[in-house]
Amino acid sequence: MSKTTKILTIQDISCYGQCSITVALPVISAFGIETAVLPSAVLSTHTSGFTDFTVRDLTEDLPEIRKHWEKEGISFDAIYTGFIASKEQLDYIKDIIDSRLNDNGLVFVDPAMADHGEFYNGFDQEFADAMGELCKLGDYILPNTTEACYILHKPWKETFSKEEMLEMAKELSQFTKRYVILKGYESDEKMKMIVLDKQEETIEIVYNDKIDYVSHGTGDVFASSFVGSVMLGKSPSSAAKVAGEFTKKAIEKTIGDKTHTYGVKFEQAIPELYNLLKTL
């Protein structure tokens, strides 16, 4: 990896609560990669478990920031998108990808808009359809099963069979330039992810030990560590394994602390990243 490798992550800042940019910036930086941020919105807290939170939509800032970067000659080797605040922002983000991504740069799209069968607050099917169009610019897309179902206009259910997951990944291949990382397939004591490469026409299943614990922000922990792993040269399946294990370790650091209900203690798991990268 070049010492000058730069990643831009575009998602919200939740001032309190471990998610989005407050996860992506420290996690990707821990891989030794320079990370720039473009906030889609600023929230006083994230939206899960808090009430009366404040939201500052930054849609109007995005094109002006792009223009300034163009003037300064600022560009990036990868762009990673997460929580996007509005449908209008998706068009601005397409412009940023088109103008600020270096030749042969990579695009990672985490279509962060839904989970557990429901849209996040403020999103709907129209937004999901627009997000599907953004996904088509991605070299890697990382939906969970709920997001996949909305993109594909399929009904969601709590569990999917292996065959259903494989079929869903194949259908999602029309929404990516190359890779689909489909998260959330559970079976026995394992959490399983589907890794599809449409160019090589291969599909792999990646296994991680399952932990019966639900927390806000784990998707951001997974996606950020996946991005960092790929940028350090890991294959998609190896990167998914590293990301799954890192997320599991972050959850393990959090279990037992009943006061920590707003995310996972990923910071305490960061020192273990080196061994994960070395062994997986």
Sequence and secondary structure as in RCSB ss.txt:
>XXXX:A:sequence
MSKTTKILTIQDISCYGQCSITVALPVISAFGIETAVLPSAVLSTHTSGFTDFTVRDLTEDLPEIRKHWEKEGIS
FDAIYTGFIASKEQLDYIKDIIDSRLNDNGLVFVDPAMADHGEFYNGFDQEFADAMGELCKLGDYILPNTTEACY
ILHKPWKETFSKEEMLEMAKELSQFTKRYVILKGYESDEKMKMIVLDKQEETIEIVYNDKIDYVSHGTGDVFASS
FVGSVMLGKSPSSAAKVAGEFTKKAIEKTIGDKTHTYGVKFEQAIPELYNLLKTL
>XXXX:A:secstr
  TT EEEEEEEEEEESS THHHHHHHHHHTT EEEEEEEEEEEE SSS  S  EEE TTHHHHHHHHHHHHT  
EEEEEE     HHHHHHHHHHHHHHEEEEEEEEE   SEETTEE TT  HHHHHHHHHHHTT SEE  BHHHHHH
HHT    S   HHHHHHHHHHHGGGSSSEEEEEEEEETTEEEEEEEETTTTEEEEEEEE      TTHHHHHHHH
HHHHHHTT  HHHHHHHHHHHHHHHHHHHTT TT  SS  HHHHGGGHHHHHHH 
